Amino acid sequence: MNTDPTLQARRAVADIVYAYRYLAGEDGKPLSLRAFAEAYNEVLAPFGESVSHQTIKNWEERIHLPRVPFVLMAEMSSPPDWRRDFSQDLLSALRPKLYRPATEIGRSAMERSVVDTGPFKPRYDTRWART
């Protein structure tokens, strides 16, 4: 029996981060944690906010969840690119009763979040990794 009320959200967020890092990357490799954080920080800068590569790593490894107000700021200030979709997909994982996924990545992550995929890397939905 699962007693952690955040586990489903952490699973979905991990899949979402993993997928977007791969899609933003090149040559079949994910965008580095630092480069991903820098790209996301571009939309957070007007608010005096930022995210570190360690925070992105913690989201991907199911250690912490993003703060909803933080993701809302990013979503509102993002141009119509992957950062807006990423933020909207994160919001759907964090508040599924209020937000719908923006992309197939978010929809897939929400479906997979109810399945116990274990603690190791194979838990991610690898269809987003370009080989």
Contacts in CASP RR format, 6 or more apart in sequence:
PFRMAT RR
TARGET T0000
AUTHOR 0000-0000-0000
METHOD contacts of the structure
MODEL  1
MNTDPTLQARRAVADIVYAYRYLAGEDGKPLSLRAFAEAYNEVLAPFGES
VSHQTIKNWEERIHLPRVPFVLMAEMSSPPDWRRDFSQDLLSALRPKLYR
PATEIGRSAMERSVVDTGPFKPRYDTRWART
2 116 0 8 1.000
6 65 0 8 1.000
7 62 0 8 1.000
8 113 0 8 1.000
8 114 0 8 1.000
9 65 0 8 1.000
9 93 0 8 1.000
9 94 0 8 1.000
9 113 0 8 1.000
10 62 0 8 1.000
10 63 0 8 1.000
10 65 0 8 1.000
11 62 0 8 1.000
11 109 0 8 1.000
11 112 0 8 1.000
11 113 0 8 1.000
11 115 0 8 1.000
11 117 0 8 1.000
11 123 0 8 1.000
12 92 0 8 1.000
12 93 0 8 1.000
12 106 0 8 1.000
12 109 0 8 1.000
12 110 0 8 1.000
12 112 0 8 1.000
12 113 0 8 1.000
13 59 0 8 1.000
13 60 0 8 1.000
13 62 0 8 1.000
13 65 0 8 1.000
13 66 0 8 1.000
13 90 0 8 1.000
13 93 0 8 1.000
13 94 0 8 1.000
13 109 0 8 1.000
14 59 0 8 1.000
14 60 0 8 1.000
14 61 0 8 1.000
14 62 0 8 1.000
14 123 0 8 1.000
14 124 0 8 1.000
15 105 0 8 1.000
15 106 0 8 1.000
15 108 0 8 1.000
15 109 0 8 1.000
15 112 0 8 1.000
15 113 0 8 1.000
15 124 0 8 1.000
15 125 0 8 1.000
16 86 0 8 1.000
16 89 0 8 1.000
16 90 0 8 1.000
16 93 0 8 1.000
16 105 0 8 1.000
16 106 0 8 1.000
16 109 0 8 1.000
17 56 0 8 1.000
17 59 0 8 1.000
17 60 0 8 1.000
18 30 0 8 1.000
18 60 0 8 1.000
18 124 0 8 1.000
18 125 0 8 1.000
18 128 0 8 1.000
19 105 0 8 1.000
19 106 0 8 1.000
19 108 0 8 1.000
19 109 0 8 1.000
19 124 0 8 1.000
19 125 0 8 1.000
19 128 0 8 1.000
20 36 0 8 1.000
20 82 0 8 1.000
20 85 0 8 1.000
20 86 0 8 1.000
20 89 0 8 1.000
20 105 0 8 1.000
21 30 0 8 1.000
21 31 0 8 1.000
21 33 0 8 1.000
21 36 0 8 1.000
21 56 0 8 1.000
21 60 0 8 1.000
22 28 0 8 1.000
22 29 0 8 1.000
22 30 0 8 1.000
22 31 0 8 1.000
22 128 0 8 1.000
22 129 0 8 1.000
22 130 0 8 1.000
23 82 0 8 1.000
23 105 0 8 1.000
23 128 0 8 1.000
23 130 0 8 1.000
24 30 0 8 1.000
24 31 0 8 1.000
24 35 0 8 1.000
24 36 0 8 1.000
24 39 0 8 1.000
24 82 0 8 1.000
25 31 0 8 1.000
28 129 0 8 1.000
28 130 0 8 1.000
28 131 0 8 1.000
30 36 0 8 1.000
30 129 0 8 1.000
31 39 0 8 1.000
32 53 0 8 1.000
33 53 0 8 1.000
33 54 0 8 1.000
33 56 0 8 1.000
33 57 0 8 1.000
33 60 0 8 1.000
34 53 0 8 1.000
36 53 0 8 1.000
36 56 0 8 1.000
37 50 0 8 1.000
37 51 0 8 1.000
37 52 0 8 1.000
37 53 0 8 1.000
37 55 0 8 1.000
37 56 0 8 1.000
39 83 0 8 1.000
40 51 0 8 1.000
40 56 0 8 1.000
40 74 0 8 1.000
40 83 0 8 1.000
40 86 0 8 1.000
41 50 0 8 1.000
41 51 0 8 1.000
42 83 0 8 1.000
43 74 0 8 1.000
43 77 0 8 1.000
43 78 0 8 1.000
43 79 0 8 1.000
43 83 0 8 1.000
44 50 0 8 1.000
44 51 0 8 1.000
44 70 0 8 1.000
44 73 0 8 1.000
44 74 0 8 1.000
44 77 0 8 1.000
46 77 0 8 1.000
47 73 0 8 1.000
47 77 0 8 1.000
49 70 0 8 1.000
49 73 0 8 1.000
51 70 0 8 1.000
55 64 0 8 1.000
58 64 0 8 1.000
59 65 0 8 1.000
59 66 0 8 1.000
65 94 0 8 1.000
66 90 0 8 1.000
66 94 0 8 1.000
68 91 0 8 1.000
68 94 0 8 1.000
68 95 0 8 1.000
71 87 0 8 1.000
71 90 0 8 1.000
71 91 0 8 1.000
71 94 0 8 1.000
72 87 0 8 1.000
72 91 0 8 1.000
74 83 0 8 1.000
74 87 0 8 1.000
75 84 0 8 1.000
75 87 0 8 1.000
75 88 0 8 1.000
75 91 0 8 1.000
78 84 0 8 1.000
78 87 0 8 1.000
84 102 0 8 1.000
85 102 0 8 1.000
85 103 0 8 1.000
85 105 0 8 1.000
88 99 0 8 1.000
88 101 0 8 1.000
88 102 0 8 1.000
88 103 0 8 1.000
89 101 0 8 1.000
89 102 0 8 1.000
89 103 0 8 1.000
89 105 0 8 1.000
89 106 0 8 1.000
89 109 0 8 1.000
91 98 0 8 1.000
91 99 0 8 1.000
92 99 0 8 1.000
92 100 0 8 1.000
92 101 0 8 1.000
92 102 0 8 1.000
92 106 0 8 1.000
92 110 0 8 1.000
93 106 0 8 1.000
93 109 0 8 1.000
93 110 0 8 1.000
93 113 0 8 1.000
96 110 0 8 1.000
101 107 0 8 1.000
101 109 0 8 1.000
101 110 0 8 1.000
105 128 0 8 1.000
108 125 0 8 1.000
108 127 0 8 1.000
109 125 0 8 1.000
112 125 0 8 1.000
117 123 0 8 1.000
117 124 0 8 1.000
END
